Amino acid sequence: MARSTFKVLFYVNGSKEKDGIVPIMGRVTINGTVAQFSCKQSVL
């Protein structure tokens, strides 16, 4: 049976900074296939 992988990563996108506020982004990787998304939240 083949081994499967699953990874979840949350990070801030510093290149999209506006007035010191940066968006939180997410990335899910399953068996090498990547999906990126915005969490619709921001932090200072």
Phi and psi in radians as a Rosetta constraint file:
Dihedral C 1 N 2 CA 2 C 2 CIRCULARHARMONIC -1.305 0.35
Dihedral N 2 CA 2 C 2 N 3 CIRCULARHARMONIC 2.550 0.35
Dihedral C 2 N 3 CA 3 C 3 CIRCULARHARMONIC -1.458 0.35
Dihedral N 3 CA 3 C 3 N 4 CIRCULARHARMONIC 2.356 0.35
Dihedral C 3 N 4 CA 4 C 4 CIRCULARHARMONIC -1.890 0.35
Dihedral N 4 CA 4 C 4 N 5 CIRCULARHARMONIC 2.687 0.35
Dihedral C 4 N 5 CA 5 C 5 CIRCULARHARMONIC -2.161 0.35
Dihedral N 5 CA 5 C 5 N 6 CIRCULARHARMONIC 2.641 0.35
Dihedral C 5 N 6 CA 6 C 6 CIRCULARHARMONIC -2.559 0.35
Dihedral N 6 CA 6 C 6 N 7 CIRCULARHARMONIC 2.153 0.35
Dihedral C 6 N 7 CA 7 C 7 CIRCULARHARMONIC -2.324 0.35
Dihedral N 7 CA 7 C 7 N 8 CIRCULARHARMONIC 2.493 0.35
Dihedral C 7 N 8 CA 8 C 8 CIRCULARHARMONIC -2.228 0.35
Dihedral N 8 CA 8 C 8 N 9 CIRCULARHARMONIC 2.294 0.35
Dihedral C 8 N 9 CA 9 C 9 CIRCULARHARMONIC -2.343 0.35
Dihedral N 9 CA 9 C 9 N 10 CIRCULARHARMONIC 2.305 0.35
Dihedral C 9 N 10 CA 10 C 10 CIRCULARHARMONIC -2.020 0.35
Dihedral N 10 CA 10 C 10 N 11 CIRCULARHARMONIC 2.394 0.35
Dihedral C 10 N 11 CA 11 C 11 CIRCULARHARMONIC -2.637 0.35
Dihedral N 11 CA 11 C 11 N 12 CIRCULARHARMONIC 2.824 0.35
Dihedral C 11 N 12 CA 12 C 12 CIRCULARHARMONIC -1.697 0.35
Dihedral N 12 CA 12 C 12 N 13 CIRCULARHARMONIC 2.431 0.35
Dihedral C 12 N 13 CA 13 C 13 CIRCULARHARMONIC -1.660 0.35
Dihedral N 13 CA 13 C 13 N 14 CIRCULARHARMONIC 1.535 0.35
Dihedral C 13 N 14 CA 14 C 14 CIRCULARHARMONIC -1.087 0.35
Dihedral N 14 CA 14 C 14 N 15 CIRCULARHARMONIC -0.412 0.35
Dihedral C 14 N 15 CA 15 C 15 CIRCULARHARMONIC -1.273 0.35
Dihedral N 15 CA 15 C 15 N 16 CIRCULARHARMONIC -0.264 0.35
Dihedral C 15 N 16 CA 16 C 16 CIRCULARHARMONIC -1.777 0.35
Dihedral N 16 CA 16 C 16 N 17 CIRCULARHARMONIC 0.385 0.35
Dihedral C 16 N 17 CA 17 C 17 CIRCULARHARMONIC -1.085 0.35
Dihedral N 17 CA 17 C 17 N 18 CIRCULARHARMONIC 2.351 0.35
Dihedral C 17 N 18 CA 18 C 18 CIRCULARHARMONIC -2.457 0.35
Dihedral N 18 CA 18 C 18 N 19 CIRCULARHARMONIC 2.012 0.35
Dihedral C 18 N 19 CA 19 C 19 CIRCULARHARMONIC 0.987 0.35
Dihedral N 19 CA 19 C 19 N 20 CIRCULARHARMONIC 0.616 0.35
Dihedral C 19 N 20 CA 20 C 20 CIRCULARHARMONIC 1.417 0.35
Dihedral N 20 CA 20 C 20 N 21 CIRCULARHARMONIC 0.030 0.35
Dihedral C 20 N 21 CA 21 C 21 CIRCULARHARMONIC -1.832 0.35
Dihedral N 21 CA 21 C 21 N 22 CIRCULARHARMONIC 2.295 0.35
Dihedral C 21 N 22 CA 22 C 22 CIRCULARHARMONIC -2.147 0.35
Dihedral N 22 CA 22 C 22 N 23 CIRCULARHARMONIC 2.498 0.35
Dihedral C 22 N 23 CA 23 C 23 CIRCULARHARMONIC -1.372 0.35
Dihedral N 23 CA 23 C 23 N 24 CIRCULARHARMONIC 2.622 0.35
Dihedral C 23 N 24 CA 24 C 24 CIRCULARHARMONIC -1.610 0.35
Dihedral N 24 CA 24 C 24 N 25 CIRCULARHARMONIC 2.225 0.35
Dihedral C 24 N 25 CA 25 C 25 CIRCULARHARMONIC -1.994 0.35
Dihedral N 25 CA 25 C 25 N 26 CIRCULARHARMONIC 2.788 0.35
Dihedral C 25 N 26 CA 26 C 26 CIRCULARHARMONIC -2.289 0.35
Dihedral N 26 CA 26 C 26 N 27 CIRCULARHARMONIC 2.661 0.35
Dihedral C 26 N 27 CA 27 C 27 CIRCULARHARMONIC -2.457 0.35
Dihedral N 27 CA 27 C 27 N 28 CIRCULARHARMONIC 2.224 0.35
Dihedral C 27 N 28 CA 28 C 28 CIRCULARHARMONIC -2.022 0.35
Dihedral N 28 CA 28 C 28 N 29 CIRCULARHARMONIC 2.273 0.35
Dihedral C 28 N 29 CA 29 C 29 CIRCULARHARMONIC -2.117 0.35
Dihedral N 29 CA 29 C 29 N 30 CIRCULARHARMONIC 2.177 0.35
Dihedral C 29 N 30 CA 30 C 30 CIRCULARHARMONIC -2.217 0.35
Dihedral N 30 CA 30 C 30 N 31 CIRCULARHARMONIC 2.020 0.35
Dihedral C 30 N 31 CA 31 C 31 CIRCULARHARMONIC 0.882 0.35
Dihedral N 31 CA 31 C 31 N 32 CIRCULARHARMONIC 0.688 0.35
Dihedral C 31 N 32 CA 32 C 32 CIRCULARHARMONIC 1.529 0.35
Dihedral N 32 CA 32 C 32 N 33 CIRCULARHARMONIC -0.153 0.35
Dihedral C 32 N 33 CA 33 C 33 CIRCULARHARMONIC -1.584 0.35
Dihedral N 33 CA 33 C 33 N 34 CIRCULARHARMONIC 2.183 0.35
Dihedral C 33 N 34 CA 34 C 34 CIRCULARHARMONIC -1.862 0.35
Dihedral N 34 CA 34 C 34 N 35 CIRCULARHARMONIC 2.427 0.35
Dihedral C 34 N 35 CA 35 C 35 CIRCULARHARMONIC -2.269 0.35
Dihedral N 35 CA 35 C 35 N 36 CIRCULARHARMONIC 2.216 0.35
Dihedral C 35 N 36 CA 36 C 36 CIRCULARHARMONIC -1.955 0.35
Dihedral N 36 CA 36 C 36 N 37 CIRCULARHARMONIC 2.607 0.35
Dihedral C 36 N 37 CA 37 C 37 CIRCULARHARMONIC -2.717 0.35
Dihedral N 37 CA 37 C 37 N 38 CIRCULARHARMONIC 2.791 0.35
Dihedral C 37 N 38 CA 38 C 38 CIRCULARHARMONIC -1.616 0.35
Dihedral N 38 CA 38 C 38 N 39 CIRCULARHARMONIC 2.407 0.35
Dihedral C 38 N 39 CA 39 C 39 CIRCULARHARMONIC -1.456 0.35
Dihedral N 39 CA 39 C 39 N 40 CIRCULARHARMONIC -0.041 0.35
Dihedral C 39 N 40 CA 40 C 40 CIRCULARHARMONIC 1.069 0.35
Dihedral N 40 CA 40 C 40 N 41 CIRCULARHARMONIC 0.486 0.35
Dihedral C 40 N 41 CA 41 C 41 CIRCULARHARMONIC -2.313 0.35
Dihedral N 41 CA 41 C 41 N 42 CIRCULARHARMONIC 2.673 0.35
Dihedral C 41 N 42 CA 42 C 42 CIRCULARHARMONIC -2.305 0.35
Dihedral N 42 CA 42 C 42 N 43 CIRCULARHARMONIC 2.775 0.35
Dihedral C 42 N 43 CA 43 C 43 CIRCULARHARMONIC -2.328 0.35
Dihedral N 43 CA 43 C 43 N 44 CIRCULARHARMONIC 2.770 0.35
